[in-house]
Amino acid sequence: MPEVERPDFARGDRVRIIDLAKPGHVRTPMYVRGKLGVIDRYCGRFENPEERAYGHIGGTRIPLYRVRVMQRDLWPDYQGSNGDSLVLEIYQHWLKPA
Amino acid sequence: MPERLITDIGGLPAGEVPREEVPQLFWEKHMIAMFNVLWGKGIFNLDEFRRTVESTPPDEYGRSTFYGRRLDGMTDLLVEKGIIDRKELTERTERILREGTRDHA
């Protein structure tokens, strides 16, 4: 993906965190895969850690976002407030529009 | 389904989390200092360091400590990159342990 392209998502967009089922070093934890979230902010572009983990540096920089997921959507037995959420950083290729 | 990374434990049953403070050993401070130098100078990057720590076999990971698995991951990476020699490292480690350290009398 050329770096001049605009990021696919903007603050407030609804997204689903997908499960790429990719082996090796990945930064998307299992417990958020398949969950719905909302883009909290666009963080900028960064080299893909999945490539950097194998010594490939200087590769294409890809969009990274902070994604907000509601705690009640993550944990079926969540006891806290309905408004509690978790914000975590997810690279664009792990997201699709929802 | 991909295998879950050994570090990816969010949401798994964990039991009671020990809350007591554990004193830091001298070698652990050295380990962090060495890590900062090697990372800071670009000898390795954080993602490949994480990859080697995540490659720790599960039974070994269960027995290891915070600093121990990071030391092993860092060592594996330096061997992989041809910066240190595994045999030489083992011999020198054994000699140091025989002679005693601040942490190993």
N, CA and C atoms of all chains as a GROMACS GRO file, in nm:
protein
  609
    1MET      N    1   0.085  -0.119   0.000
    1MET     CA    2   0.000   0.000   0.000
    1MET      C    3   0.088   0.125   0.000
    2PRO      N    4   0.073   0.211  -0.102
    2PRO     CA    5   0.160   0.331  -0.105
    2PRO      C    6   0.132   0.422   0.014
    3GLU      N    7   0.237   0.486   0.063
    3GLU     CA    8   0.222   0.565   0.185
    3GLU      C    9   0.142   0.692   0.164
    4VAL      N   10   0.126   0.736   0.037
    4VAL     CA   11   0.054   0.859   0.012
    4VAL      C   12  -0.098   0.841   0.027
    5GLU      N   13  -0.143   0.714   0.020
    5GLU     CA   14  -0.287   0.690   0.031
    5GLU      C   15  -0.338   0.732   0.168
    6ARG      N   16  -0.462   0.784   0.168
    6ARG     CA   17  -0.524   0.820   0.295
    6ARG      C   18  -0.553   0.693   0.374
    7PRO      N   19  -0.548   0.703   0.508
    7PRO     CA   20  -0.586   0.585   0.586
    7PRO      C   21  -0.732   0.549   0.560
    8ASP      N   22  -0.765   0.421   0.568
    8ASP     CA   23  -0.901   0.375   0.535
    8ASP      C   24  -1.006   0.421   0.635
    9PHE      N   25  -0.963   0.444   0.761
    9PHE     CA   26  -1.062   0.472   0.866
    9PHE      C   27  -1.034   0.607   0.932
   10ALA      N   28  -1.140   0.664   0.989
   10ALA     CA   29  -1.130   0.791   1.061
   10ALA      C   30  -1.200   0.776   1.196
   11ARG      N   31  -1.173   0.871   1.284
   11ARG     CA   32  -1.233   0.869   1.417
   11ARG      C   33  -1.385   0.850   1.408
   12GLY      N   34  -1.437   0.757   1.487
   12GLY     CA   35  -1.581   0.734   1.491
   12GLY      C   36  -1.628   0.621   1.400
   13ASP      N   37  -1.543   0.577   1.308
   13ASP     CA   38  -1.582   0.467   1.219
   13ASP      C   39  -1.597   0.337   1.298
   14ARG      N   40  -1.701   0.262   1.263
   14ARG     CA   41  -1.721   0.131   1.327
   14ARG      C   42  -1.640   0.026   1.249
   15VAL      N   43  -1.569  -0.056   1.323
   15VAL     CA   44  -1.483  -0.156   1.260
   15VAL      C   45  -1.499  -0.292   1.329
   16ARG      N   46  -1.462  -0.395   1.255
   16ARG     CA   47  -1.448  -0.527   1.318
   16ARG      C   48  -1.301  -0.565   1.312
   17ILE      N   49  -1.250  -0.610   1.426
   17ILE     CA   50  -1.111  -0.658   1.432
   17ILE      C   51  -1.112  -0.801   1.379
   18ILE      N   52  -1.040  -0.826   1.271
   18ILE     CA   53  -1.049  -0.958   1.207
   18ILE      C   54  -0.940  -1.051   1.261
   19ASP      N   55  -0.957  -1.180   1.233
   19ASP     CA   56  -0.858  -1.279   1.275
   19ASP      C   57  -0.783  -1.324   1.151
   20LEU      N   58  -0.663  -1.270   1.133
   20LEU     CA   59  -0.584  -1.306   1.015
   20LEU      C   60  -0.524  -1.446   1.026
   21ALA      N   61  -0.531  -1.505   1.145
   21ALA     CA   62  -0.478  -1.640   1.167
   21ALA      C   63  -0.336  -1.652   1.112
   22LYS      N   64  -0.259  -1.549   1.142
   22LYS     CA   65  -0.126  -1.540   1.082
   22LYS      C   66  -0.022  -1.595   1.180
   23PRO      N   67   0.066  -1.684   1.135
   23PRO     CA   68   0.169  -1.732   1.227
   23PRO      C   69   0.277  -1.626   1.248
   24GLY      N   70   0.361  -1.649   1.345
   24GLY     CA   71   0.472  -1.556   1.370
   24GLY      C   72   0.434  -1.448   1.467
   25HIS      N   73   0.516  -1.343   1.469
   25HIS     CA   74   0.495  -1.235   1.566
   25HIS      C   75   0.383  -1.142   1.518
   26VAL      N   76   0.274  -1.139   1.592
   26VAL     CA   77   0.162  -1.049   1.561
   26VAL      C   78   0.127  -0.972   1.688
   27ARG      N   79   0.060  -0.857   1.669
   27ARG     CA   80   0.035  -0.767   1.781
   27ARG      C   81  -0.114  -0.755   1.814
   28THR      N   82  -0.197  -0.841   1.756
   28THR     CA   83  -0.341  -0.835   1.783
   28THR      C   84  -0.378  -0.953   1.873
   29PRO      N   85  -0.408  -0.926   2.001
   29PRO     CA   86  -0.433  -1.038   2.092
   29PRO      C   87  -0.559  -1.115   2.055
   30MET      N   88  -0.559  -1.243   2.091
   30MET     CA   89  -0.671  -1.333   2.060
   30MET      C   90  -0.804  -1.279   2.111
   31TYR      N   91  -0.804  -1.221   2.230
   31TYR     CA   92  -0.933  -1.189   2.294
   31TYR      C   93  -1.006  -1.074   2.227
   32VAL      N   94  -0.941  -1.001   2.135
   32VAL     CA   95  -1.014  -0.895   2.063
   32VAL      C   96  -1.049  -0.936   1.920
   33ARG      N   97  -0.998  -1.050   1.875
   33ARG     CA   98  -1.023  -1.089   1.735
   33ARG      C   99  -1.172  -1.122   1.716
   34GLY      N  100  -1.228  -1.068   1.609
   34GLY     CA  101  -1.369  -1.088   1.580
   34GLY      C  102  -1.461  -0.989   1.649
   35LYS      N  103  -1.405  -0.903   1.734
   35LYS     CA  104  -1.488  -0.808   1.811
   35LYS      C  105  -1.512  -0.678   1.732
   36LEU      N  106  -1.623  -0.613   1.768
   36LEU     CA  107  -1.657  -0.484   1.707
   36LEU      C  108  -1.596  -0.371   1.790
   37GLY      N  109  -1.553  -0.266   1.723
   37GLY     CA  110  -1.499  -0.151   1.793
   37GLY      C  111  -1.523  -0.024   1.714
   38VAL      N  112  -1.476   0.086   1.770
   38VAL     CA  113  -1.489   0.216   1.705
   38VAL      C  114  -1.350   0.281   1.702
   39ILE      N  115  -1.317   0.343   1.589
   39ILE     CA  116  -1.187   0.410   1.579
   39ILE      C  117  -1.185   0.529   1.675
   40ASP      N  118  -1.091   0.527   1.767
   40ASP     CA  119  -1.077   0.635   1.865
   40ASP      C  120  -0.987   0.745   1.809
   41ARG      N  121  -0.880   0.704   1.743
   41ARG     CA  122  -0.794   0.800   1.673
   41ARG      C  123  -0.700   0.727   1.577
   42TYR      N  124  -0.656   0.800   1.478
   42TYR     CA  125  -0.555   0.751   1.385
   42TYR      C  126  -0.420   0.791   1.443
   43CYS      N  127  -0.327   0.696   1.454
   43CYS     CA  128  -0.200   0.722   1.523
   43CYS      C  129  -0.086   0.758   1.428
   44GLY      N  130  -0.107   0.740   1.297
   44GLY     CA  131   0.002   0.762   1.203
   44GLY      C  132   0.041   0.630   1.139
   45ARG      N  133   0.150   0.634   1.064
   45ARG     CA  134   0.195   0.514   0.993
   45ARG      C  135   0.322   0.460   1.055
   46PHE      N  136   0.330   0.331   1.063
   46PHE     CA  137   0.447   0.265   1.122
   46PHE      C  138   0.481   0.141   1.040
   47GLU      N  139   0.608   0.104   1.045
   47GLU     CA  140   0.649  -0.020   0.978
   47GLU      C  141   0.577  -0.138   1.044
   48ASN      N  142   0.549  -0.238   0.963
   48ASN     CA  143   0.473  -0.354   1.011
   48ASN      C  144   0.560  -0.439   1.106
   49PRO      N  145   0.519  -0.451   1.233
   49PRO     CA  146   0.598  -0.532   1.328
   49PRO      C  147   0.608  -0.678   1.285
   50GLU      N  148   0.510  -0.725   1.207
   50GLU     CA  149   0.512  -0.864   1.161
   50GLU      C  150   0.630  -0.888   1.066
   51GLU      N  151   0.675  -0.782   0.997
   51GLU     CA  152   0.794  -0.792   0.911
   51GLU      C  153   0.920  -0.759   0.989
   52ARG      N  154   0.911  -0.657   1.074
   52ARG     CA  155   1.028  -0.617   1.153
   52ARG      C  156   1.077  -0.731   1.244
   53ALA      N  157   0.983  -0.816   1.287
   53ALA     CA  158   1.018  -0.927   1.377
   53ALA      C  159   1.116  -1.023   1.312
   54TYR      N  160   1.123  -1.021   1.178
   54TYR     CA  161   1.216  -1.110   1.108
   54TYR      C  162   1.329  -1.030   1.043
   55GLY      N  163   1.354  -0.912   1.099
   55GLY     CA  164   1.470  -0.834   1.058
   55GLY      C  165   1.446  -0.747   0.936
   56HIS      N  166   1.324  -0.748   0.880
   56HIS     CA  167   1.294  -0.665   0.763
   56HIS      C  168   1.259  -0.523   0.810
   57ILE      N  169   1.358  -0.434   0.805
   57ILE     CA  170   1.328  -0.296   0.844
   57ILE      C  171   1.333  -0.205   0.722
   58GLY      N  172   1.268  -0.091   0.734
   58GLY     CA  173   1.260   0.002   0.621
   58GLY      C  174   1.147  -0.031   0.525
   59GLY      N  175   1.054  -0.121   0.565
   59GLY     CA  176   0.942  -0.158   0.479
   59GLY      C  177   0.834  -0.050   0.477
   60THR      N  178   0.726  -0.080   0.404
   60THR     CA  179   0.615   0.015   0.393
   60THR      C  180   0.556   0.044   0.531
   61ARG      N  181   0.530   0.172   0.554
   61ARG     CA  182   0.467   0.210   0.681
   61ARG      C  183   0.315   0.205   0.664
   62ILE      N  184   0.251   0.135   0.758
   62ILE     CA  185   0.106   0.112   0.745
   62ILE      C  186   0.030   0.184   0.856
   63PRO      N  187  -0.097   0.221   0.829
   63PRO     CA  188  -0.174   0.296   0.928
   63PRO      C  189  -0.199   0.215   1.056
   64LEU      N  190  -0.188   0.286   1.167
   64LEU     CA  191  -0.217   0.227   1.299
   64LEU      C  192  -0.326   0.312   1.363
   65TYR      N  193  -0.418   0.246   1.432
   65TYR     CA  194  -0.530   0.316   1.496
   65TYR      C  195  -0.541   0.275   1.642
   66ARG      N  196  -0.599   0.366   1.722
   66ARG     CA  197  -0.649   0.325   1.854
   66ARG      C  198  -0.795   0.289   1.836
   67VAL      N  199  -0.828   0.166   1.874
   67VAL     CA  200  -0.964   0.115   1.856
   67VAL      C  201  -1.027   0.094   1.994
   68ARG      N  202  -1.149   0.146   2.009
   68ARG     CA  203  -1.219   0.134   2.138
   68ARG      C  204  -1.319   0.018   2.131
   69VAL      N  205  -1.305  -0.075   2.224
   69VAL     CA  206  -1.394  -0.191   2.231
   69VAL      C  207  -1.462  -0.188   2.368
   70MET      N  208  -1.592  -0.213   2.372
   70MET     CA  209  -1.663  -0.211   2.501
   70MET      C  210  -1.627  -0.337   2.581
   71GLN      N  211  -1.602  -0.317   2.709
   71GLN     CA  212  -1.566  -0.432   2.794
   71GLN      C  213  -1.675  -0.539   2.793
   72ARG      N  214  -1.801  -0.497   2.790
   72ARG     CA  215  -1.910  -0.597   2.794
   72ARG      C  216  -1.912  -0.681   2.666
   73ASP      N  217  -1.852  -0.629   2.557
   73ASP     CA  218  -1.843  -0.709   2.434
   73ASP      C  219  -1.725  -0.807   2.439
   74LEU      N  220  -1.628  -0.776   2.524
   74LEU     CA  221  -1.510  -0.863   2.533
   74LEU      C  222  -1.532  -0.980   2.628
   75TRP      N  223  -1.598  -0.951   2.740
   75TRP     CA  224  -1.611  -1.051   2.846
   75TRP      C  225  -1.758  -1.074   2.877
   76PRO      N  226  -1.811  -1.195   2.850
   76PRO     CA  227  -1.953  -1.222   2.872
   76PRO      C  228  -1.995  -1.202   3.018
   77ASP      N  229  -1.900  -1.224   3.109
   77ASP     CA  230  -1.934  -1.215   3.252
   77ASP      C  231  -1.886  -1.083   3.313
   78TYR      N  232  -1.868  -0.980   3.231
   78TYR     CA  233  -1.814  -0.854   3.281
   78TYR      C  234  -1.908  -0.792   3.386
   79GLN      N  235  -1.848  -0.755   3.501
   79GLN     CA  236  -1.928  -0.708   3.615
   79GLN      C  237  -1.930  -0.556   3.627
   80GLY      N  238  -1.842  -0.488   3.552
   80GLY     CA  239  -1.828  -0.343   3.569
   80GLY      C  240  -1.937  -0.266   3.499
   81SER      N  241  -1.916  -0.134   3.490
   81SER     CA  242  -2.015  -0.047   3.429
   81SER      C  243  -2.030  -0.076   3.280
   82ASN      N  244  -2.151  -0.057   3.230
   82ASN     CA  245  -2.182  -0.078   3.089
   82ASN      C  246  -2.098   0.012   2.998
   83GLY      N  247  -2.053   0.127   3.053
   83GLY     CA  248  -1.978   0.223   2.971
   83GLY      C  249  -1.828   0.196   2.967
   84ASP      N  250  -1.781   0.096   3.041
   84ASP     CA  251  -1.636   0.068   3.044
   84ASP      C  252  -1.588   0.020   2.907
   85SER      N  253  -1.471   0.068   2.869
   85SER     CA  254  -1.416   0.026   2.740
   85SER      C  255  -1.267   0.004   2.749
   86LEU      N  256  -1.213  -0.057   2.645
   86LEU     CA  257  -1.071  -0.082   2.633
   86LEU      C  258  -1.026  -0.017   2.502
   87VAL      N  259  -0.915   0.055   2.506
   87VAL     CA  260  -0.861   0.113   2.382
   87VAL      C  261  -0.728   0.046   2.354
   88LEU      N  262  -0.714  -0.011   2.236
   88LEU     CA  263  -0.585  -0.072   2.203
   88LEU      C  264  -0.547  -0.042   2.059
   89GLU      N  265  -0.417  -0.052   2.033
   89GLU     CA  266  -0.365  -0.014   1.901
   89GLU      C  267  -0.368  -0.133   1.806
   90ILE      N  268  -0.430  -0.112   1.691
   90ILE     CA  269  -0.447  -0.218   1.592
   90ILE      C  270  -0.404  -0.164   1.455
   91TYR      N  271  -0.325  -0.243   1.384
   91TYR     CA  272  -0.284  -0.204   1.249
   91TYR      C  273  -0.399  -0.224   1.150
   92GLN      N  274  -0.399  -0.142   1.045
   92GLN     CA  275  -0.513  -0.136   0.952
   92GLN      C  276  -0.548  -0.271   0.890
   93HIS      N  277  -0.447  -0.354   0.860
   93HIS     CA  278  -0.480  -0.480   0.792
   93HIS      C  279  -0.553  -0.580   0.882
   94TRP      N  280  -0.566  -0.548   1.011
   94TRP     CA  281  -0.643  -0.633   1.102
   94TRP      C  282  -0.786  -0.579   1.119
   95LEU      N  283  -0.825  -0.478   1.040
   95LEU     CA  284  -0.957  -0.414   1.057
   95LEU      C  285  -1.037  -0.422   0.928
   96LYS      N  286  -1.170  -0.435   0.942
   96LYS     CA  287  -1.258  -0.418   0.825
   96LYS      C  288  -1.376  -0.332   0.869
   97PRO      N  289  -1.442  -0.263   0.773
   97PRO     CA  290  -1.555  -0.179   0.810
   97PRO      C  291  -1.667  -0.263   0.870
   98ALA      N  292  -1.740  -0.206   0.964
   98ALA     CA  293  -1.852  -0.279   1.026
   98ALA      C  294  -1.975  -0.190   1.031
   99MET      N  295  -0.702  -2.242   1.277
   99MET     CA  296  -0.670  -2.152   1.389
   99MET      C  297  -0.519  -2.145   1.411
  100PRO      N  298  -0.466  -2.025   1.422
  100PRO     CA  299  -0.323  -2.015   1.451
  100PRO      C  300  -0.302  -2.050   1.597
  101GLU      N  301  -0.181  -2.094   1.627
  101GLU     CA  302  -0.152  -2.118   1.768
  101GLU      C  303  -0.141  -1.985   1.840
  102ARG      N  304  -0.194  -1.982   1.959
  102ARG     CA  305  -0.188  -1.862   2.042
  102ARG      C  306  -0.044  -1.839   2.085
  103LEU      N  307   0.005  -1.717   2.072
  103LEU     CA  308   0.140  -1.686   2.119
  103LEU      C  309   0.146  -1.710   2.270
  104ILE      N  310   0.261  -1.756   2.315
  104ILE     CA  311   0.275  -1.791   2.456
  104ILE      C  312   0.256  -1.668   2.548
  105THR      N  313   0.279  -1.550   2.489
  105THR     CA  314   0.264  -1.425   2.566
  105THR      C  315   0.121  -1.373   2.560
  106ASP      N  316   0.038  -1.434   2.474
  106ASP     CA  317  -0.097  -1.382   2.452
  106ASP      C  318  -0.194  -1.449   2.548
  107ILE      N  319  -0.195  -1.402   2.672
  107ILE     CA  320  -0.269  -1.472   2.778
  107ILE      C  321  -0.391  -1.394   2.824
  108GLY      N  322  -0.423  -1.282   2.757
  108GLY     CA  323  -0.537  -1.201   2.799
  108GLY      C  324  -0.665  -1.283   2.801
  109GLY      N  325  -0.735  -1.285   2.914
  109GLY     CA  326  -0.863  -1.354   2.923
  109GLY      C  327  -0.854  -1.499   2.965
  110LEU      N  328  -0.732  -1.555   2.972
  110LEU     CA  329  -0.718  -1.694   3.015
  110LEU      C  330  -0.724  -1.700   3.168
  111PRO      N  331  -0.774  -1.812   3.223
  111PRO     CA  332  -0.776  -1.825   3.370
  111PRO      C  333  -0.634  -1.812   3.424
  112ALA      N  334  -0.618  -1.733   3.528
  112ALA     CA  335  -0.483  -1.707   3.578
  112ALA      C  336  -0.468  -1.738   3.726
  113GLY      N  337  -0.577  -1.757   3.798
  113GLY     CA  338  -0.566  -1.776   3.942
  113GLY      C  339  -0.526  -1.647   4.010
  114GLU      N  340  -0.476  -1.661   4.130
  114GLU     CA  341  -0.438  -1.544   4.209
  114GLU      C  342  -0.308  -1.484   4.154
  115VAL      N  343  -0.303  -1.352   4.141
  115VAL     CA  344  -0.181  -1.286   4.094
  115VAL      C  345  -0.100  -1.243   4.217
  116PRO      N  346   0.027  -1.293   4.229
  116PRO     CA  347   0.107  -1.254   4.346
  116PRO      C  348   0.138  -1.104   4.343
  117ARG      N  349   0.118  -1.037   4.454
  117ARG     CA  350   0.131  -0.892   4.458
  117ARG      C  351   0.258  -0.846   4.530
  118GLU      N  352   0.337  -0.942   4.585
  118GLU     CA  353   0.452  -0.897   4.664
  118GLU      C  354   0.567  -0.848   4.575
  119GLU      N  355   0.642  -0.753   4.628
  119GLU     CA  356   0.757  -0.697   4.558
  119GLU      C  357   0.872  -0.798   4.564
  120VAL      N  358   0.937  -0.822   4.450
  120VAL     CA  359   1.051  -0.914   4.446
  120VAL      C  360   1.178  -0.832   4.425
  121PRO      N  361   1.281  -0.850   4.510
  121PRO     CA  362   1.402  -0.770   4.492
  121PRO      C  363   1.470  -0.800   4.358
  122GLN      N  364   1.526  -0.698   4.296
  122GLN     CA  365   1.592  -0.715   4.166
  122GLN      C  366   1.735  -0.761   4.188
  123LEU      N  367   1.775  -0.867   4.117
  123LEU     CA  368   1.910  -0.919   4.129
  123LEU      C  369   2.006  -0.836   4.042
  124PHE      N  370   2.136  -0.846   4.073
  124PHE     CA  371   2.236  -0.766   4.001
  124PHE      C  372   2.240  -0.801   3.852
  125TRP      N  373   2.235  -0.932   3.821
  125TRP     CA  374   2.242  -0.972   3.679
  125TRP      C  375   2.120  -0.923   3.602
  126GLU      N  376   2.009  -0.907   3.672
  126GLU     CA  377   1.887  -0.859   3.605
  126GLU      C  378   1.904  -0.713   3.562
  127LYS      N  379   1.972  -0.636   3.646
  127LYS     CA  380   2.000  -0.497   3.609
  127LYS      C  381   2.096  -0.495   3.488
  128HIS      N  382   2.196  -0.584   3.491
  128HIS     CA  383   2.289  -0.594   3.377
  128HIS      C  384   2.215  -0.631   3.249
  129MET      N  385   2.118  -0.724   3.264
  129MET     CA  386   2.043  -0.770   3.147
  129MET      C  387   1.969  -0.652   3.083
  130ILE      N  388   1.902  -0.573   3.165
  130ILE     CA  389   1.826  -0.458   3.112
  130ILE      C  390   1.922  -0.354   3.051
  131ALA      N  391   2.037  -0.334   3.117
  131ALA     CA  392   2.134  -0.238   3.063
  131ALA      C  393   2.183  -0.284   2.926
  132MET      N  394   2.215  -0.414   2.916
  132MET     CA  395   2.264  -0.470   2.789
  132MET      C  396   2.156  -0.460   2.682
  133PHE      N  397   2.033  -0.490   2.721
  133PHE     CA  398   1.921  -0.479   2.628
  133PHE      C  399   1.912  -0.336   2.573
  134ASN      N  400   1.920  -0.238   2.662
  134ASN     CA  401   1.905  -0.098   2.620
  134ASN      C  402   2.016  -0.056   2.523
  135VAL      N  403   2.138  -0.105   2.547
  135VAL     CA  404   2.249  -0.072   2.458
  135VAL      C  405   2.227  -0.135   2.320
  136LEU      N  406   2.194  -0.264   2.320
  136LEU     CA  407   2.180  -0.336   2.192
  136LEU      C  408   2.062  -0.284   2.111
  137TRP      N  409   1.954  -0.254   2.181
  137TRP     CA  410   1.835  -0.199   2.114
  137TRP      C  411   1.863  -0.057   2.067
  138GLY      N  412   1.921   0.024   2.158
  138GLY     CA  413   1.949   0.164   2.127
  138GLY      C  414   2.042   0.181   2.008
  139LYS      N  415   2.137   0.088   1.995
  139LYS     CA  416   2.233   0.098   1.884
  139LYS      C  417   2.181   0.030   1.757
  140GLY      N  418   2.061  -0.025   1.764
  140GLY     CA  419   2.000  -0.084   1.644
  140GLY      C  420   2.057  -0.221   1.608
  141ILE      N  421   2.121  -0.288   1.706
  141ILE     CA  422   2.172  -0.424   1.681
  141ILE      C  423   2.054  -0.519   1.658
  142PHE      N  424   1.946  -0.495   1.733
  142PHE     CA  425   1.820  -0.565   1.703
  142PHE      C  426   1.705  -0.469   1.725
  143ASN      N  427   1.588  -0.505   1.672
  143ASN     CA  428   1.470  -0.422   1.697
  143ASN      C  429   1.375  -0.492   1.794
  144LEU      N  430   1.284  -0.413   1.850
  144LEU     CA  431   1.196  -0.464   1.955
  144LEU      C  432   1.109  -0.580   1.907
  145ASP      N  433   1.068  -0.575   1.781
  145ASP     CA  434   0.978  -0.679   1.730
  145ASP      C  435   1.050  -0.814   1.717
  146GLU      N  436   1.177  -0.812   1.675
  146GLU     CA  437   1.247  -0.940   1.665
  146GLU      C  438   1.284  -0.992   1.803
  147PHE      N  439   1.307  -0.899   1.896
  147PHE     CA  440   1.329  -0.941   2.035
  147PHE      C  441   1.203  -1.009   2.089
  148ARG      N  442   1.087  -0.948   2.066
  148ARG     CA  443   0.961  -1.009   2.112
  148ARG      C  444   0.942  -1.146   2.046
  149ARG      N  445   0.977  -1.156   1.918
  149ARG     CA  446   0.961  -1.283   1.846
  149ARG      C  447   1.044  -1.394   1.911
  150THR      N  448   1.168  -1.363   1.952
  150THR     CA  449   1.249  -1.469   2.013
  150THR      C  450   1.197  -1.505   2.152
  151VAL      N  451   1.149  -1.404   2.228
  151VAL     CA  452   1.092  -1.436   2.360
  151VAL      C  453   0.968  -1.525   2.343
  152GLU      N  454   0.886  -1.493   2.242
  152GLU     CA  455   0.764  -1.570   2.216
  152GLU      C  456   0.794  -1.712   2.169
  153SER      N  457   0.916  -1.735   2.120
  153SER     CA  458   0.953  -1.869   2.071
  153SER      C  459   0.995  -1.963   2.184
  154THR      N  460   0.998  -1.913   2.307
  154THR     CA  461   1.036  -1.998   2.420
  154THR      C  462   0.940  -2.117   2.428
  155PRO      N  463   0.991  -2.242   2.437
  155PRO     CA  464   0.901  -2.357   2.450
  155PRO      C  465   0.813  -2.343   2.575
  156PRO      N  466   0.684  -2.386   2.566
  156PRO     CA  467   0.589  -2.361   2.675
  156PRO      C  468   0.636  -2.407   2.813
  157ASP      N  469   0.697  -2.527   2.822
  157ASP     CA  470   0.736  -2.575   2.955
  157ASP      C  471   0.847  -2.488   3.012
  158GLU      N  472   0.937  -2.444   2.924
  158GLU     CA  473   1.046  -2.357   2.967
  158GLU      C  474   0.991  -2.219   3.007
  159TYR      N  475   0.895  -2.170   2.930
  159TYR     CA  476   0.835  -2.039   2.958
  159TYR      C  477   0.771  -2.041   3.098
  160GLY      N  478   0.703  -2.152   3.128
  160GLY     CA  479   0.637  -2.164   3.258
  160GLY      C  480   0.734  -2.160   3.375
  161ARG      N  481   0.854  -2.213   3.353
  161ARG     CA  482   0.955  -2.216   3.460
  161ARG      C  483   1.035  -2.087   3.468
  162SER      N  484   1.034  -2.008   3.360
  162SER     CA  485   1.126  -1.895   3.351
  162SER      C  486   1.076  -1.773   3.427
  163THR      N  487   1.165  -1.679   3.448
  163THR     CA  488   1.129  -1.554   3.515
  163THR      C  489   1.123  -1.443   3.409
  164PHE      N  490   1.071  -1.329   3.450
  164PHE     CA  491   1.061  -1.212   3.363
  164PHE      C  492   1.196  -1.183   3.297
  165TYR      N  493   1.301  -1.175   3.378
  165TYR     CA  494   1.433  -1.142   3.324
  165TYR      C  495   1.496  -1.259   3.252
  166GLY      N  496   1.472  -1.381   3.304
  166GLY     CA  497   1.532  -1.500   3.246
  166GLY      C  498   1.491  -1.521   3.101
  167ARG      N  499   1.360  -1.509   3.074
  167ARG     CA  500   1.317  -1.535   2.935
  167ARG      C  501   1.360  -1.422   2.842
  168ARG      N  502   1.374  -1.302   2.898
  168ARG     CA  503   1.424  -1.191   2.815
  168ARG      C  504   1.574  -1.209   2.785
  169LEU      N  505   1.648  -1.257   2.885
  169LEU     CA  506   1.790  -1.286   2.862
  169LEU      C  507   1.805  -1.394   2.755
  170ASP      N  508   1.724  -1.500   2.767
  170ASP     CA  509   1.732  -1.610   2.670
  170ASP      C  510   1.692  -1.562   2.529
  171GLY      N  511   1.587  -1.480   2.523
  171GLY     CA  512   1.543  -1.428   2.393
  171GLY      C  513   1.650  -1.342   2.328
  172MET      N  514   1.711  -1.256   2.411
  172MET     CA  515   1.817  -1.167   2.362
  172MET      C  516   1.937  -1.249   2.314
  173THR      N  517   1.972  -1.351   2.392
  173THR     CA  518   2.085  -1.438   2.358
  173THR      C  519   2.058  -1.511   2.226
  174ASP      N  520   1.938  -1.568   2.212
  174ASP     CA  521   1.902  -1.639   2.089
  174ASP      C  522   1.915  -1.547   1.968
  175LEU      N  523   1.872  -1.422   1.986
  175LEU     CA  524   1.876  -1.327   1.875
  175LEU      C  525   2.020  -1.294   1.836
  176LEU      N  526   2.108  -1.279   1.936
  176LEU     CA  527   2.248  -1.247   1.907
  176LEU      C  528   2.318  -1.366   1.842
  177VAL      N  529   2.280  -1.489   1.882
  177VAL     CA  530   2.335  -1.609   1.818
  177VAL      C  531   2.285  -1.616   1.674
  178GLU      N  532   2.153  -1.592   1.656
  178GLU     CA  533   2.092  -1.595   1.522
  178GLU      C  534   2.161  -1.498   1.426
  179LYS      N  535   2.200  -1.381   1.481
  179LYS     CA  536   2.263  -1.278   1.398
  179LYS      C  537   2.414  -1.299   1.383
  180GLY      N  538   2.467  -1.404   1.448
  180GLY     CA  539   2.609  -1.434   1.436
  180GLY      C  540   2.698  -1.339   1.515
  181ILE      N  541   2.639  -1.269   1.613
  181ILE     CA  542   2.716  -1.172   1.692
  181ILE      C  543   2.789  -1.243   1.806
  182ILE      N  544   2.724  -1.343   1.864
  182ILE     CA  545   2.793  -1.423   1.964
  182ILE      C  546   2.784  -1.570   1.924
  183ASP      N  547   2.876  -1.650   1.982
  183ASP     CA  548   2.883  -1.791   1.952
  183ASP      C  549   2.827  -1.869   2.071
  184ARG      N  550   2.729  -1.956   2.045
  184ARG     CA  551   2.660  -2.028   2.152
  184ARG      C  552   2.757  -2.107   2.240
  185LYS      N  553   2.855  -2.174   2.176
  185LYS     CA  554   2.948  -2.259   2.251
  185LYS      C  555   3.035  -2.173   2.342
  186GLU      N  556   3.085  -2.062   2.286
  186GLU     CA  557   3.170  -1.974   2.364
  186GLU      C  558   3.092  -1.914   2.482
  187LEU      N  559   2.965  -1.877   2.454
  187LEU     CA  560   2.881  -1.820   2.559
  187LEU      C  561   2.861  -1.920   2.672
  188THR      N  562   2.832  -2.048   2.636
  188THR     CA  563   2.810  -2.152   2.736
  188THR      C  564   2.936  -2.171   2.821
  189GLU      N  565   3.053  -2.178   2.754
  189GLU     CA  566   3.178  -2.199   2.827
  189GLU      C  567   3.206  -2.083   2.923
  190ARG      N  568   3.188  -1.961   2.875
  190ARG     CA  569   3.216  -1.845   2.960
  190ARG      C  570   3.115  -1.834   3.074
  191THR      N  571   2.988  -1.871   3.046
  191THR     CA  572   2.887  -1.867   3.152
  191THR      C  573   2.923  -1.967   3.261
  192GLU      N  574   2.963  -2.088   3.219
  192GLU     CA  575   2.999  -2.191   3.318
  192GLU      C  576   3.117  -2.146   3.403
  193ARG      N  577   3.216  -2.082   3.339
  193ARG     CA  578   3.334  -2.036   3.414
  193ARG      C  579   3.294  -1.929   3.516
  194ILE      N  580   3.210  -1.834   3.472
  194ILE     CA  581   3.166  -1.727   3.563
  194ILE      C  582   3.088  -1.785   3.681
  195LEU      N  583   3.000  -1.882   3.652
  195LEU     CA  584   2.921  -1.942   3.759
  195LEU      C  585   3.009  -2.020   3.857
  196ARG      N  586   3.116  -2.085   3.803
  196ARG     CA  587   3.210  -2.157   3.891
  196ARG      C  588   3.281  -2.061   3.984
  197GLU      N  589   3.318  -1.945   3.928
  197GLU     CA  590   3.395  -1.848   4.008
  197GLU      C  591   3.307  -1.770   4.105
  198GLY      N  592   3.176  -1.771   4.081
  198GLY     CA  593   3.083  -1.702   4.170
  198GLY      C  594   3.056  -1.560   4.124
  199THR      N  595   2.933  -1.514   4.147
  199THR     CA  596   2.895  -1.378   4.112
  199THR      C  597   2.826  -1.316   4.233
  200ARG      N  598   2.783  -1.193   4.219
  200ARG     CA  599   2.708  -1.130   4.328
  200ARG      C  600   2.577  -1.202   4.354
  201ASP      N  601   2.524  -1.269   4.250
  201ASP     CA  602   2.395  -1.337   4.265
  201ASP      C  603   2.410  -1.488   4.287
  202HIS      N  604   2.525  -1.543   4.244
  202HIS     CA  605   2.546  -1.688   4.258
  202HIS      C  606   2.674  -1.709   4.336
  203ALA      N  607   2.661  -1.742   4.466
  203ALA     CA  608   2.780  -1.759   4.550
  203ALA      C  609   2.851  -1.888   4.513
   0.00000   0.00000   0.00000
